[in-house]
Amino acid sequence: MPKASGPVPDTAYHDTGGLQSRGFTLDGEMHGAWAFYRKDGSVMRTGEFDRGRQVGIWRTFDRSGRLVKETDSTEAWDETTRADVVRPRPRMSAWSRH
């Protein structure tokens, strides 16, 4: 199979016909910015790949579009395993205000 000269758009759909994911592939691997969608059409997760490997900050959203988690996948890789490094967003409550 000849190597692609650049990223190729890639789109997948849920069995209901709604968008499931959208991004690019390079030589058959996920590459560049990607977004993943729930069956209801809301964005579930966004981030980037570098030739099939998650890189940088990945963001997870709830159904209303509110950011619920950021994962730094660059820090999460080591030689043997991948584990999420979760950085929850700080929240202000009545108890934490002074």
C-alpha positions in Angstrom: 0.0 0.0 0.0 1.5 3.4 -1.0 2.1 5.9 1.8 -0.2 8.9 1.8 1.4 12.3 1.0 -0.6 13.9 3.8 -3.4 13.5 6.3 -6.7 12.1 4.9 -10.1 13.1 6.4 -11.7 10.2 8.3 -15.3 10.2 9.5 -17.2 7.4 11.3 -21.0 7.2 12.0 -23.0 5.5 14.8 -25.5 2.8 13.6 -28.2 5.5 14.0 -26.5 7.6 11.3 -25.2 10.3 13.6 -21.6 11.4 13.7 -19.4 9.1 15.9 -15.9 10.5 15.2 -14.1 12.9 12.9 -10.4 13.4 12.3 -7.6 12.5 10.0 -5.5 9.5 9.3 -1.9 9.4 8.0 -0.7 6.1 6.6 -3.7 4.3 8.1 -3.2 5.7 11.6 -5.1 8.4 13.5 -3.2 11.6 13.1 -3.9 15.2 14.1 -7.1 16.6 15.7 -10.0 14.2 16.5 -13.4 14.6 18.0 -15.6 11.8 19.3 -19.4 12.2 19.7 -22.2 10.5 21.6 -25.2 9.0 19.9 -27.2 12.1 21.0 -24.7 14.3 18.9 -22.9 15.9 21.9 -19.1 16.0 21.9 -17.7 13.5 24.3 -13.9 13.9 23.8 -11.4 15.9 21.8 -7.7 15.7 21.4 -4.8 14.9 19.0 -3.0 11.9 17.7 0.6 11.6 16.4 0.6 8.6 14.1 -1.8 6.6 16.2 -0.6 7.7 19.7 -2.6 10.2 21.8 -0.6 13.3 22.5 -1.2 16.5 24.4 -4.2 17.5 26.3 -7.4 15.5 25.8 -10.7 17.0 27.0 -13.8 15.1 28.1 -17.2 16.8 28.1 -20.5 16.0 29.7 -23.7 16.0 27.6 -24.3 19.7 28.1 -20.8 20.5 26.7 -19.2 21.3 30.1 -15.6 20.3 30.4 -15.3 17.6 33.1 -11.8 16.3 32.7 -8.5 17.2 31.1 -5.9 14.4 30.6 -2.3 15.2 29.6 -1.6 12.1 27.5 2.0 13.2 26.9 2.8 12.8 30.6 0.8 9.6 30.8 3.0 7.5 28.5 6.0 5.6 29.9 7.9 2.7 28.5 5.5 -0.1 29.5 2.0 1.3 30.1 -0.3 4.3 29.7 -2.3 5.7 32.6 -4.4 8.8 32.6 -3.1 11.8 34.4 -6.2 13.5 35.5 -6.3 17.2 36.2 -9.7 18.0 37.6 -10.8 21.6 37.2 -10.8 23.5 40.5 -14.3 24.3 41.8 -15.3 27.1 44.1 -17.8 26.4 46.8 -19.3 28.5 49.6 -16.9 26.7 52.0 -13.8 27.6 50.0 -14.5 31.3 49.6 -13.1 33.6 52.3 
